[in-house]
Amino acid sequence: MSTLERLQQVSEAPTKPGLVEKKKTFDVADLYQGPATGVDDAAAPDPRLDEKLRQAYFWVINHAIISPYYDIEYNEKPPQQYTFGDQKVKVNLPTDQSYSSYVLLPLLNLAVRRRCLLVGGPGRGKTAIAILMGVVSGYSLRDVKRAIQHGQPQMTIADLLGNPLPSTMVSAESMEDIKIAWRKWLEMRVKIIDEYNRIPTRTQSALLTVMADNYAEMYDQIYECPQAAWYLTANDDMGGGTYQVIEALRDRIDVMVKALHFNTRFLGELLLRVEEDIRPEEIVPRQVIFKPDELDRMEKDILRVHLSVELRRRLAFFAGHFEFFEPAARQLEYMTKDTAKLAGVEFNHLFAQETGKDRLADLGGQTVNGLSVRAFMTALTFVKAMAYFRGAREVSYEDIRQIIPFVLHDKLVQNSDSPFFEQKDAAALRTDHISWIRNLYDESCREYERLNLDREDPVAELEQEFEKGLEGVSDKEIRRRMTNIERLLSGWSKSRKLYGHMFDDILKLKYLHQRYTNYLKWLEWRN
Amino acid sequence: MITGPLADALKDGRKRFNARYAYHRALNRRLDPDVFADHLERVVNPIVDAVYNIDAGAVHPVTEALYDLSLELISRDCLGKNSRYPAVNTLWETFLPGWAVFLIDDPTKFAAAASNAVYNLTLQNGVDELEWMRRMDDVAAECSSLDMFLDAGKIAAWRCGMAHYRESALNVCGNTPDNLVRKLLGLNEENGATASEIAAALRDPWLDPVNMGKTHQRKLKITAIIGGFRGFDGPFIRPPEVFVSNQVLFAHDNEFCWSIHADVFGAILQRFGADLPDDLSTNSGPFKLNKNGEVTFGGLTKEFAPFKYAASYVSNNDTMALTMPRTHKIILIAPA
């Protein structure tokens, strides 16, 4: 088989053995499925969309993008491990199907239709993967290429969104009379913004409206865009483009993927492509191209993936570390990094005031911000998408561990002055944010296990009690519950140190206590 | 030499067609330009002529579809002089010109579906793909739409021996015009049974449609012998053993498992996988075999003397499957 023939091969299902049930029934509609493509798919057996997504992944990874990296590692049994270099870097040989983030995350982004930032030096295939995602979502290569918005310093809002029709400009008596010739890319389900950090600030604001609220506005005219997967590219993630990226726009980016270097051992593969003049985006097999309704269905299926209470608590415990900032206020509710930031006070100045707490153990000290609601929503969506991609109907511990770093990469801002990074093995985590966030998650889980919260979580027990509802609960029972809350808070207050994970718990207990207080007052009034 | 409407259509889209050929040629170096040119001239040309005679406006879309499909199928050795499936060539050369009206309806869908159907029929031992094409040719004039033609094709495939499609083909019968179902199943024109009545009656797998409504004395008999040694083009590496699970008969040769499907129109083995299914049983079921080789079922008895040496036998509510110690074949016995 020639290299060129190989390029159109789609991995045979099942791409993840063990997931497919044995076929026990036969459908006569199968008669019309075979080597000739183009038969109406309605006659074909309904393929599992997660299988199709995996086939798309394996086609891209095997034939389109040379990305021989398995940085998203899964193991079903302990992997062989080797250490190299002065830093004793560990290289694992994964024992379960593992993935390249550079291909997987853009695909997951397509499946959940969020906003993905592809970062890396020039010529690393950022635009190529974005174009492939456009083709995989059913657009012709021509349409995808035409719809790419190339960031450049002279880009105006009209360049981005469209122009008012001159004839209506002349005859219009009010703004509503002006007709806008909206740019075609606005109607696309895949939107590609190349080098978004080269777009002038004013145009970035117009882009923000489209990205954040899914509509474009000009001359009081509104254009509602369809739900779309966004791909933005940038050579530099640290704001080193022509224009500083406005913070609100950066905040809208859901997941960040870094284009890794070209492995020179694969130069032969590259040479063959040059010699044969093969462009993968031109030969995407029909089997891995999604229809709009399939993308809709897939997103719904992903959101139905179950996240167990146990894992949700771990995730909440992890996120709880970061917002709390004791020196920022006198009242507990305001003891947040946001308070310090809004006051415009130098963060490290306040951080230096903290005393007595183990600054190496305090994970919150490694960041200068907490997590927003949007970051939580994105994290939950992407971990579900990861589980779905692996053919699971429930999120696993490893799904969260693998995906969280990519989702929080731009959301958690590192406090690189934290003493944590002064430690011998931690210096590299200042620059390797993926490993840093994964390390944060691992440390958080270790602490969670040390506190035995899977088995003994008094706040969760009180929460469960409350969630059963208050209807018919006697005042005696309410008082008992309130006493339990008070006793718990009393116990905690004896420990001198206050850490991030306790912050939300204390506030939750205060919330529960207040709800019970109000209910008790109402009961007393009624009686 | 390509002439007429095909030549004009190719000329109009010359650049585009050449680019498509170059693209497929780049993907598959075995795509022989002579084979492709011969196919266009000898096979596609008459089809396009037939389309032109019905609707000149359809020539361009049909040409585009057939050109692309030809490239695809020839690249995979499924069509053209070097095809591994001569029946697909027969379809294109002999039958597609006569079915031009369906090509006009949706050229890609129709040509691909018909080619795939013939390809799938070719893959099954004991199924006559030529009979399928003839049956379809017989009913083509009575099909008022492409979808009706394709539904008819499903019933015809079952009728030609694809017994594993039986259940879903019966469901298709219910939505197909009565006269079409009667014709596809070989019922004479005097038979006034509706498609639903026929489908209901044929729930009995061993009822020959021609005996519908007649008093027909059933006898236990060998209805099919299937399987065989892998060295002689059969599926089994060693003499298989038969099992039953949830009314489905299975055969296993210690390497692979096959499900057995049989009815009055044919018998077929379908590969099930390496493992045996769950809820497996070796109980003989409603068919009984005594030590003299006598098979009894539902008040019927028949002696098959050699069966007293049977290696394994099971049955479901309709059929008995039996294997012998020194053969790779499976014998099916049923009241037919």
Interface residues (C-beta under 8 A of the other chain):
Chain A: S2 L4 E5 L7 Q8 K22 K24 T25 F26 D27 V28 A29 D30 L31 Y32 Q33 G34 P35 A36 T37 G38 V39 D40 A43 E276 D277 I278 E282 I283
Chain B: Y23 A26 L27 N28 R29 A65 D68 L69 E72 L73 R76 C78 D106 T108 K109 A111 A112 A113 S115 N116 A117 Y119 N120 L121 L150 G153 K154 A157 W158 M162 H164 Y165 E167 S168 A169 V172 V248 S259 H261 Q270 F272 G273 P277
